[in-house]
Amino acid sequence: MIGCAVLPDGSRREGTAVTDGRRAYIGSFTTAGGPGLVTAQVDARSGALTVLSRLDDLADPSYLALSRGGDTLYAVSETSEGTVAAYRVGRDEPEPAGPAVRVGEGPTHLGLFAGHVLTADYGSGSVTAVPLHPDGTLTGPASGALRHTGSGPCPQRQREPHAHQVQPDPSGRWAVSVDLGTDSVRVCTLADGVPVLHRETALEPGSGPRHLAFHPDGTRAYVVNELRPTVTVCRWDAAGGVLTPLAETGVLPAAPAGDAYPSGIAVSCDGRFVWTATRGEDVLSVLAVDGEDLRLITTVPCGGHWPRALTAHGRRLYVANERSGDVTWFTVDPDTGVPHREGSVGLPAASCVIIG
């Protein structure tokens, strides 16, 4: 077994040798012609997706997360007046569970932490906390926000903070937010529902960190950088909440001829492989874990154009290809970590796929 599902509260759920006939939830950009929030059946043998329903009540649901019990789905609306919404799931179509709640501008990611939904607000450069009722629904309004400060050397993308991802660490003690605009990762806690900065870790100037994934042993973290096609390997000390950068590894075998913007990152459940997706080059990269180092093994086509998000589940990888408008699935070779394309389903402006 090399793949698994990482839940938004930081825990990991191992898949079976074949994907186990669960639901897939897919976000898409409605302003670019996407159908909104899509529910699909996952075939237990092949991993293939069959669309069951589409729900367009929320504009641009670009990123999704499931509750630990799998009965509540959360979605951010990546708009200037950003919101987060909750849905009850279990049937073919999710049902809205109360009104959406305002967060920061342009939220791009969310995670569950200490009885709250946290959103990473790209536009306002902040992390916002929304409390949850015991049944998992949003209480509203937001209980507080942490606004990032700083900038980076790339004037087109780093004039100001741009929080791109937020998630709990594997211990559940800390929330970790990745900021593309400030070339840094912030470790936070909650105090009376307000995100509070514990420590900020600087990464290489101009790297543009986008997403972070933890190794299953909880001692390392891998940050995929958008403005430079690399992964930063970090040591993670959960006791002190300290992230220490160690090295950068390239995700492409040669300098790109054109656009190359890494996006998603995933780690195998056995900790042997790291996968990344790179837009423009439109490839998935396979990196072998060697102690505190990574080694690029190979790259393979992503199955479409502009892979925005990458999800590992069981022996499968699922890729949301935004500009070609599809979700493509791959079976991973357990010995080499190399993914092999199996099929795809057309979904315009796909931005995220998670398996419940």
C-alpha positions as a Markdown table, in Angstrom:
| # | Residue | x | y | z |
|---|---|---|---|---|
| 1 | Met | 0.0 | 0.0 | 0.0 |
| 2 | Ile | 1.6 | 3.3 | -1.0 |
| 3 | Gly | -1.3 | 5.8 | -1.2 |
| 4 | Cys | -3.8 | 7.1 | 1.3 |
| 5 | Ala | -6.3 | 9.9 | 1.9 |
| 6 | Val | -5.2 | 12.8 | 4.1 |
| 7 | Leu | -8.2 | 14.2 | 6.0 |
| 8 | Pro | -8.5 | 18.0 | 6.6 |
| 9 | Asp | -7.9 | 17.6 | 10.3 |
| 10 | Gly | -4.4 | 16.2 | 9.5 |
| 11 | Ser | -5.2 | 12.5 | 10.1 |
| 12 | Arg | -4.5 | 9.9 | 7.3 |
| 13 | Arg | -6.9 | 7.2 | 6.1 |
| 14 | Glu | -5.3 | 4.3 | 4.2 |
| 15 | Gly | -7.0 | 3.1 | 1.1 |
| 16 | Thr | -7.4 | -0.5 | 0.1 |
| 17 | Ala | -5.6 | -2.3 | -2.7 |
| 18 | Val | -8.4 | -1.0 | -5.0 |
| 19 | Thr | -10.3 | 2.2 | -4.4 |
| 20 | Asp | -13.2 | 1.2 | -2.2 |
| 21 | Gly | -16.3 | 2.4 | -4.1 |
| 22 | Arg | -16.6 | 5.7 | -2.2 |
| 23 | Arg | -17.7 | 9.1 | -3.4 |
| 24 | Ala | -15.5 | 11.7 | -5.0 |
| 25 | Tyr | -16.3 | 15.4 | -4.6 |
| 26 | Ile | -15.0 | 17.8 | -7.2 |
| 27 | Gly | -14.8 | 21.6 | -7.1 |
| 28 | Ser | -14.8 | 23.8 | -10.2 |
| 29 | Phe | -14.8 | 27.5 | -11.3 |
| 30 | Thr | -18.4 | 28.4 | -12.2 |
| 31 | Thr | -17.2 | 31.8 | -13.6 |
| 32 | Ala | -15.1 | 29.8 | -16.1 |
| 33 | Gly | -18.0 | 27.5 | -17.1 |
| 34 | Gly | -17.6 | 24.9 | -14.4 |
| 35 | Pro | -20.6 | 23.0 | -13.0 |
| 36 | Gly | -19.8 | 24.0 | -9.4 |
| 37 | Leu | -19.8 | 21.2 | -6.8 |
| 38 | Val | -19.8 | 17.8 | -8.4 |
| 39 | Thr | -20.4 | 14.4 | -6.8 |
| 40 | Ala | -19.1 | 11.2 | -8.5 |
| 41 | Gln | -19.1 | 7.5 | -7.7 |
| 42 | Val | -15.7 | 5.8 | -7.5 |
| 43 | Asp | -15.6 | 2.4 | -9.0 |
| 44 | Ala | -14.3 | -0.1 | -6.5 |
| 45 | Arg | -12.1 | -2.0 | -9.0 |
| 46 | Ser | -10.9 | 0.5 | -11.6 |
| 47 | Gly | -11.0 | 3.8 | -9.6 |
| 48 | Ala | -13.1 | 5.3 | -12.5 |
| 49 | Leu | -15.4 | 8.2 | -11.7 |
| 50 | Thr | -19.1 | 8.4 | -12.7 |
| 51 | Val | -20.7 | 11.8 | -12.2 |
| 52 | Leu | -23.9 | 11.6 | -10.0 |
| 53 | Ser | -24.8 | 15.2 | -9.5 |
| 54 | Arg | -23.9 | 18.8 | -10.0 |
| 55 | Leu | -24.7 | 21.7 | -7.6 |
| 56 | Asp | -24.1 | 25.3 | -8.6 |
| 57 | Asp | -25.4 | 27.2 | -5.5 |
| 58 | Leu | -21.9 | 28.4 | -4.6 |
| 59 | Ala | -19.8 | 30.5 | -6.9 |
| 60 | Asp | -16.3 | 29.1 | -7.7 |
| 61 | Pro | -16.0 | 26.3 | -5.1 |
| 62 | Ser | -12.3 | 25.9 | -5.8 |
| 63 | Tyr | -11.3 | 23.8 | -2.8 |
| 64 | Leu | -13.2 | 21.2 | -0.7 |
| 65 | Ala | -12.7 | 19.3 | 2.6 |
| 66 | Leu | -14.6 | 16.5 | 4.4 |
| 67 | Ser | -15.2 | 16.2 | 8.1 |
| 68 | Arg | -13.4 | 13.3 | 9.8 |
| 69 | Gly | -16.7 | 11.3 | 9.9 |
| 70 | Gly | -17.3 | 12.0 | 6.2 |
| 71 | Asp | -20.8 | 13.3 | 6.7 |
| 72 | Thr | -20.1 | 17.0 | 6.2 |
| 73 | Leu | -18.4 | 18.6 | 3.2 |
| 74 | Tyr | -16.9 | 22.1 | 3.3 |
| 75 | Ala | -16.2 | 24.4 | 0.3 |
| 76 | Val | -14.6 | 27.8 | -0.1 |
| 77 | Ser | -16.0 | 30.2 | -2.6 |
| 78 | Glu | -12.9 | 31.7 | -4.3 |
| 79 | Thr | -14.4 | 35.1 | -5.0 |
| 80 | Ser | -13.5 | 38.7 | -3.8 |
| 81 | Glu | -16.2 | 38.4 | -1.2 |
| 82 | Gly | -15.0 | 35.0 | -0.1 |
| 83 | Thr | -17.2 | 32.6 | 1.8 |
| 84 | Val | -17.1 | 29.1 | 3.3 |
| 85 | Ala | -20.2 | 26.7 | 3.1 |
| 86 | Ala | -21.1 | 23.4 | 4.6 |
| 87 | Tyr | -23.1 | 20.5 | 3.1 |
| 88 | Arg | -24.5 | 17.3 | 4.4 |
| 89 | Val | -23.4 | 14.4 | 2.3 |
| 90 | Gly | -24.2 | 10.7 | 2.0 |
| 91 | Arg | -26.7 | 10.8 | -0.8 |
| 92 | Asp | -26.0 | 11.4 | -4.5 |
| 93 | Glu | -26.3 | 15.2 | -4.1 |
| 94 | Pro | -24.9 | 17.2 | -1.1 |
| 95 | Glu | -27.5 | 19.3 | 0.7 |
| 96 | Pro | -26.7 | 22.8 | 2.0 |
| 97 | Ala | -26.4 | 22.8 | 5.8 |
| 98 | Gly | -27.1 | 26.4 | 6.6 |
| 99 | Pro | -25.9 | 29.7 | 5.1 |
| 100 | Ala | -22.4 | 30.4 | 3.9 |
| 101 | Val | -20.2 | 32.5 | 6.1 |
| 102 | Arg | -18.0 | 35.4 | 5.1 |
| 103 | Val | -14.2 | 34.9 | 5.4 |
| 104 | Gly | -11.3 | 36.7 | 3.7 |
| 105 | Glu | -10.9 | 37.7 | 0.0 |
| 106 | Gly | -10.3 | 35.0 | -2.5 |
| 107 | Pro | -10.0 | 31.9 | -0.3 |
| 108 | Thr | -8.1 | 29.1 | -2.0 |
| 109 | His | -7.9 | 26.4 | 0.7 |
| 110 | Leu | -9.4 | 25.2 | 4.0 |
| 111 | Gly | -8.8 | 22.7 | 6.8 |
| 112 | Leu | -10.4 | 21.7 | 10.1 |
| 113 | Phe | -8.6 | 22.6 | 13.3 |
| 114 | Ala | -9.7 | 22.6 | 17.0 |
| 115 | Gly | -13.4 | 22.8 | 16.3 |
| 116 | His | -13.1 | 25.4 | 13.6 |
| 117 | Val | -12.9 | 25.6 | 9.8 |
| 118 | Leu | -9.8 | 27.6 | 8.8 |
| 119 | Thr | -9.6 | 29.2 | 5.4 |
| 120 | Ala | -6.5 | 30.4 | 3.5 |
| 121 | Asp | -7.5 | 33.7 | 2.0 |
| 122 | Tyr | -5.2 | 34.5 | -1.0 |
| 123 | Gly | -6.6 | 37.9 | -1.8 |
| 124 | Ser | -6.5 | 39.4 | 1.7 |
| 125 | Gly | -3.4 | 37.4 | 2.8 |
| 126 | Ser | -5.0 | 36.0 | 5.9 |
| 127 | Val | -6.2 | 32.9 | 7.7 |
| 128 | Thr | -9.8 | 33.1 | 9.0 |
| 129 | Ala | -11.4 | 30.9 | 11.6 |
| 130 | Val | -15.1 | 29.9 | 11.6 |
| 131 | Pro | -16.4 | 28.0 | 14.6 |
| 132 | Leu | -18.3 | 24.7 | 14.2 |
| 133 | His | -21.4 | 23.4 | 16.0 |
| 134 | Pro | -21.0 | 19.9 | 17.5 |
| 135 | Asp | -22.8 | 18.5 | 14.5 |
| 136 | Gly | -20.2 | 20.0 | 12.1 |
| 137 | Thr | -22.3 | 22.9 | 10.8 |
| 138 | Leu | -20.9 | 26.4 | 10.7 |
| 139 | Thr | -21.9 | 28.7 | 13.5 |
| 140 | Gly | -21.1 | 31.9 | 11.8 |
| 141 | Pro | -19.8 | 34.6 | 11.8 |
| 142 | Ala | -16.0 | 34.1 | 11.6 |
| 143 | Ser | -14.5 | 34.2 | 15.1 |
| 144 | Gly | -11.2 | 35.9 | 14.0 |
| 145 | Ala | -8.5 | 36.2 | 11.4 |
| 146 | Leu | -4.7 | 36.4 | 11.3 |
| 147 | Arg | -3.6 | 38.8 | 8.6 |
| 148 | His | -0.1 | 38.0 | 7.2 |
| 149 | Thr | 2.5 | 40.7 | 6.6 |
| 150 | Gly | 5.4 | 40.9 | 4.2 |
| 151 | Ser | 6.3 | 40.6 | 0.6 |
| 152 | Gly | 8.7 | 38.9 | -1.8 |
| 153 | Pro | 11.0 | 39.8 | -4.7 |
| 154 | Cys | 8.7 | 38.9 | -7.5 |
| 155 | Pro | 6.7 | 42.1 | -8.2 |
| 156 | Gln | 4.0 | 40.5 | -10.3 |
| 157 | Arg | 3.1 | 37.9 | -7.6 |
| 158 | Gln | 4.6 | 39.0 | -4.3 |
| 159 | Arg | 3.8 | 42.6 | -3.6 |
| 160 | Glu | 1.8 | 41.5 | -0.6 |
| 161 | Pro | 0.9 | 38.4 | 1.4 |
| 162 | His | -1.1 | 35.6 | -0.4 |
| 163 | Ala | -2.1 | 32.8 | 1.9 |
| 164 | His | -2.5 | 29.7 | -0.3 |
| 165 | Gln | -3.0 | 26.8 | 2.0 |
| 166 | Val | -3.9 | 26.1 | 5.7 |
| 167 | Gln | -4.0 | 22.7 | 7.4 |
| 168 | Pro | -3.4 | 21.1 | 10.8 |
| 169 | Asp | -0.1 | 19.3 | 11.5 |
| 170 | Pro | -0.3 | 15.5 | 12.1 |
| 171 | Ser | -0.2 | 16.0 | 15.9 |
| 172 | Gly | -3.3 | 18.3 | 15.8 |
| 173 | Arg | -1.5 | 20.8 | 18.0 |
| 174 | Trp | -0.7 | 23.4 | 15.3 |
| 175 | Ala | -2.2 | 24.9 | 12.2 |
| 176 | Val | 0.2 | 25.5 | 9.4 |
| 177 | Ser | -0.3 | 28.1 | 6.7 |
| 178 | Val | 1.7 | 28.5 | 3.4 |
| 179 | Asp | 2.0 | 32.0 | 2.0 |
| 180 | Leu | 3.1 | 32.4 | -1.6 |
| 181 | Gly | 3.5 | 36.2 | -1.4 |
| 182 | Thr | 5.9 | 36.2 | 1.6 |
| 183 | Asp | 8.0 | 33.1 | 0.8 |
| 184 | Ser | 7.1 | 31.7 | 4.3 |
| 185 | Val | 5.2 | 29.2 | 6.3 |
| 186 | Arg | 3.4 | 30.2 | 9.5 |
| 187 | Val | 2.7 | 28.0 | 12.4 |
| 188 | Cys | -0.3 | 29.1 | 14.4 |
| 189 | Thr | -2.6 | 28.2 | 17.3 |
| 190 | Leu | -6.1 | 29.4 | 18.2 |
| 191 | Ala | -6.9 | 31.6 | 21.2 |
| 192 | Asp | -10.6 | 32.1 | 21.8 |
| 193 | Gly | -11.3 | 31.3 | 18.2 |
| 194 | Val | -8.7 | 33.7 | 16.8 |
| 195 | Pro | -5.6 | 32.4 | 14.9 |
| 196 | Val | -2.5 | 33.5 | 16.7 |
| 197 | Leu | 1.0 | 33.4 | 15.2 |
| 198 | His | 3.4 | 31.0 | 16.9 |
| 199 | Arg | 6.4 | 31.0 | 14.5 |
| 200 | Glu | 7.1 | 32.1 | 10.9 |
| 201 | Thr | 9.7 | 30.2 | 8.8 |
| 202 | Ala | 11.3 | 31.9 | 5.9 |
| 203 | Leu | 11.9 | 29.9 | 2.7 |
| 204 | Glu | 14.0 | 30.8 | -0.3 |
| 205 | Pro | 13.2 | 34.3 | -1.6 |
| 206 | Gly | 11.1 | 34.2 | -4.8 |
| 207 | Ser | 10.2 | 30.5 | -4.4 |
| 208 | Gly | 6.5 | 31.2 | -4.0 |
| 209 | Pro | 5.5 | 28.4 | -1.7 |
| 210 | Arg | 2.0 | 27.1 | -2.5 |
| 211 | His | 1.1 | 23.8 | -0.7 |
| 212 | Leu | 2.6 | 21.6 | 2.0 |
| 213 | Ala | 2.3 | 17.9 | 2.7 |
| 214 | Phe | 3.6 | 16.0 | 5.8 |
| 215 | His | 5.5 | 12.7 | 5.7 |
| 216 | Pro | 3.4 | 10.0 | 7.5 |
| 217 | Asp | 6.0 | 9.7 | 10.3 |
| 218 | Gly | 5.2 | 13.4 | 11.2 |
| 219 | Thr | 8.9 | 14.4 | 11.3 |
| 220 | Arg | 9.2 | 16.0 | 7.8 |
| 221 | Ala | 7.2 | 18.3 | 5.6 |
| 222 | Tyr | 7.4 | 19.0 | 1.9 |
| 223 | Val | 6.6 | 22.4 | 0.4 |
| 224 | Val | 5.9 | 22.6 | -3.3 |
| 225 | Asn | 6.9 | 26.0 | -4.7 |
| 226 | Glu | 4.9 | 27.7 | -7.4 |
| 227 | Leu | 7.3 | 30.4 | -8.7 |
| 228 | Arg | 10.3 | 28.0 | -8.9 |
| 229 | Pro | 9.7 | 24.4 | -9.8 |
| 230 | Thr | 11.0 | 22.9 | -6.7 |
| 231 | Val | 10.0 | 21.1 | -3.4 |
| 232 | Thr | 11.5 | 22.4 | -0.1 |
| 233 | Val | 12.2 | 19.5 | 2.3 |
| 234 | Cys | 11.7 | 20.6 | 5.9 |
| 235 | Arg | 12.2 | 19.0 | 9.3 |
| 236 | Trp | 9.1 | 19.2 | 11.5 |
| 237 | Asp | 9.2 | 19.4 | 15.3 |
| 238 | Ala | 5.7 | 18.9 | 16.6 |
| 239 | Ala | 6.6 | 19.4 | 20.2 |
| 240 | Gly | 7.9 | 22.9 | 19.6 |
| 241 | Gly | 5.9 | 23.7 | 16.5 |
| 242 | Val | 9.2 | 24.4 | 14.6 |
| 243 | Leu | 9.6 | 24.0 | 10.8 |
| 244 | Thr | 13.2 | 23.9 | 9.6 |
| 245 | Pro | 14.1 | 24.0 | 5.9 |
| 246 | Leu | 16.7 | 21.5 | 4.8 |
| 247 | Ala | 17.1 | 21.5 | 1.0 |
| 248 | Glu | 15.3 | 22.2 | -2.3 |
| 249 | Thr | 14.8 | 19.5 | -5.0 |
| 250 | Gly | 13.8 | 20.3 | -8.5 |
| 251 | Val | 10.6 | 18.6 | -9.8 |
| 252 | Leu | 11.6 | 18.9 | -13.5 |
| 253 | Pro | 14.5 | 17.1 | -15.2 |
| 254 | Ala | 15.5 | 20.2 | -17.1 |
| 255 | Ala | 14.9 | 23.9 | -17.2 |
| 256 | Pro | 11.4 | 24.5 | -18.5 |
| 257 | Ala | 11.0 | 26.1 | -22.0 |
| 258 | Gly | 7.9 | 28.0 | -21.0 |
| 259 | Asp | 5.5 | 28.3 | -18.1 |
| 260 | Ala | 6.1 | 25.9 | -15.3 |
| 261 | Tyr | 4.0 | 26.5 | -12.1 |
| 262 | Pro | 3.9 | 23.6 | -9.6 |
| 263 | Ser | 0.5 | 23.2 | -7.9 |
| 264 | Gly | -0.4 | 20.1 | -6.0 |
| 265 | Ile | 1.7 | 17.8 | -3.8 |
| 266 | Ala | 0.9 | 14.4 | -2.2 |
| 267 | Val | 2.9 | 11.9 | -0.1 |
| 268 | Ser | 2.4 | 8.1 | -0.2 |
| 269 | Cys | 1.1 | 6.5 | 3.0 |
| 270 | Asp | 4.3 | 4.3 | 3.2 |
| 271 | Gly | 6.4 | 7.5 | 3.0 |
| 272 | Arg | 8.5 | 6.3 | 0.0 |
| 273 | Phe | 7.3 | 8.7 | -2.6 |
| 274 | Val | 6.2 | 12.3 | -3.1 |
| 275 | Trp | 4.2 | 13.4 | -6.2 |
| 276 | Thr | 3.8 | 16.9 | -7.5 |
| 277 | Ala | 1.8 | 18.4 | -10.4 |
| 278 | Thr | 3.2 | 21.2 | -12.6 |
| 279 | Arg | 1.0 | 23.5 | -14.8 |
| 280 | Gly | 2.4 | 24.6 | -18.1 |
| 281 | Glu | 4.7 | 21.6 | -18.4 |
| 282 | Asp | 1.5 | 19.6 | -17.6 |
| 283 | Val | 3.3 | 16.7 | -15.9 |
| 284 | Leu | 3.3 | 14.7 | -12.7 |
| 285 | Ser | 6.7 | 14.3 | -11.0 |
| 286 | Val | 7.7 | 11.2 | -9.0 |
| 287 | Leu | 10.2 | 11.8 | -6.3 |
| 288 | Ala | 11.7 | 9.1 | -4.1 |
| 289 | Val | 12.2 | 9.8 | -0.4 |
| 290 | Asp | 15.7 | 9.1 | 0.8 |
| 291 | Gly | 16.0 | 10.0 | 4.5 |
| 292 | Glu | 15.9 | 13.8 | 4.6 |
| 293 | Asp | 16.4 | 14.1 | 0.8 |
| 294 | Leu | 14.2 | 13.7 | -2.2 |
| 295 | Arg | 15.3 | 12.3 | -5.6 |
| 296 | Leu | 13.5 | 13.0 | -8.9 |
| 297 | Ile | 12.7 | 9.7 | -10.5 |
| 298 | Thr | 10.7 | 10.7 | -13.6 |
| 299 | Thr | 7.8 | 12.8 | -14.9 |
| 300 | Val | 4.7 | 11.6 | -16.7 |
| 301 | Pro | 2.0 | 13.6 | -18.6 |
| 302 | Cys | -0.8 | 14.7 | -16.3 |
| 303 | Gly | -3.5 | 13.5 | -18.8 |
| 304 | Gly | -4.8 | 17.1 | -19.5 |
| 305 | His | -3.8 | 20.7 | -19.4 |
| 306 | Trp | -3.1 | 22.9 | -16.3 |
| 307 | Pro | -3.2 | 20.4 | -13.4 |
| 308 | Arg | -4.4 | 22.5 | -10.5 |
| 309 | Ala | -4.8 | 19.8 | -7.8 |
| 310 | Leu | -3.5 | 16.4 | -7.0 |
| 311 | Thr | -5.0 | 13.8 | -4.7 |
| 312 | Ala | -3.7 | 10.4 | -3.6 |
| 313 | His | -6.1 | 7.7 | -2.5 |
| 314 | Gly | -5.2 | 4.0 | -2.2 |
| 315 | Arg | -3.1 | 3.1 | -5.3 |
| 316 | Arg | -4.6 | 5.9 | -7.3 |
| 317 | Leu | -3.8 | 9.5 | -8.1 |
| 318 | Tyr | -6.6 | 11.9 | -9.2 |
| 319 | Val | -5.7 | 15.1 | -11.0 |
| 320 | Ala | -8.0 | 18.1 | -11.6 |
| 321 | Asn | -6.9 | 19.5 | -15.0 |
| 322 | Glu | -8.4 | 23.0 | -15.0 |
| 323 | Arg | -8.0 | 24.2 | -18.5 |
| 324 | Ser | -8.6 | 21.0 | -20.4 |
| 325 | Gly | -11.7 | 20.5 | -18.2 |
| 326 | Asp | -11.3 | 17.0 | -16.8 |
| 327 | Val | -10.4 | 14.8 | -13.8 |
| 328 | Thr | -7.9 | 12.1 | -14.7 |
| 329 | Trp | -7.1 | 9.0 | -12.6 |
| 330 | Phe | -3.9 | 7.0 | -12.5 |
| 331 | Thr | -2.8 | 3.7 | -11.0 |
| 332 | Val | 0.5 | 3.9 | -9.1 |
| 333 | Asp | 3.1 | 1.2 | -9.5 |
| 334 | Pro | 3.8 | 0.1 | -5.9 |
| 335 | Asp | 7.5 | -0.6 | -6.5 |
| 336 | Thr | 8.5 | 2.5 | -8.6 |
| 337 | Gly | 5.8 | 5.0 | -7.5 |
| 338 | Val | 5.2 | 5.8 | -11.2 |
| 339 | Pro | 1.6 | 6.6 | -12.1 |
| 340 | His | -0.1 | 5.1 | -15.2 |
| 341 | Arg | -3.1 | 6.8 | -16.7 |
| 342 | Glu | -6.3 | 4.8 | -16.6 |
| 343 | Gly | -9.0 | 7.2 | -17.7 |
| 344 | Ser | -10.7 | 10.6 | -17.2 |
| 345 | Val | -14.1 | 12.3 | -17.0 |
| 346 | Gly | -14.9 | 15.7 | -18.5 |
| 347 | Leu | -15.5 | 18.4 | -16.0 |
| 348 | Pro | -15.0 | 22.0 | -17.1 |
| 349 | Ala | -12.7 | 24.2 | -15.0 |
| 350 | Ala | -12.0 | 21.5 | -12.5 |
| 351 | Ser | -10.0 | 22.8 | -9.5 |
| 352 | Cys | -10.0 | 20.1 | -6.8 |
| 353 | Val | -11.0 | 16.5 | -6.2 |
| 354 | Ile | -11.2 | 14.7 | -2.8 |
| 355 | Ile | -12.3 | 11.1 | -2.0 |
| 356 | Gly | -14.8 | 10.5 | 0.8 |
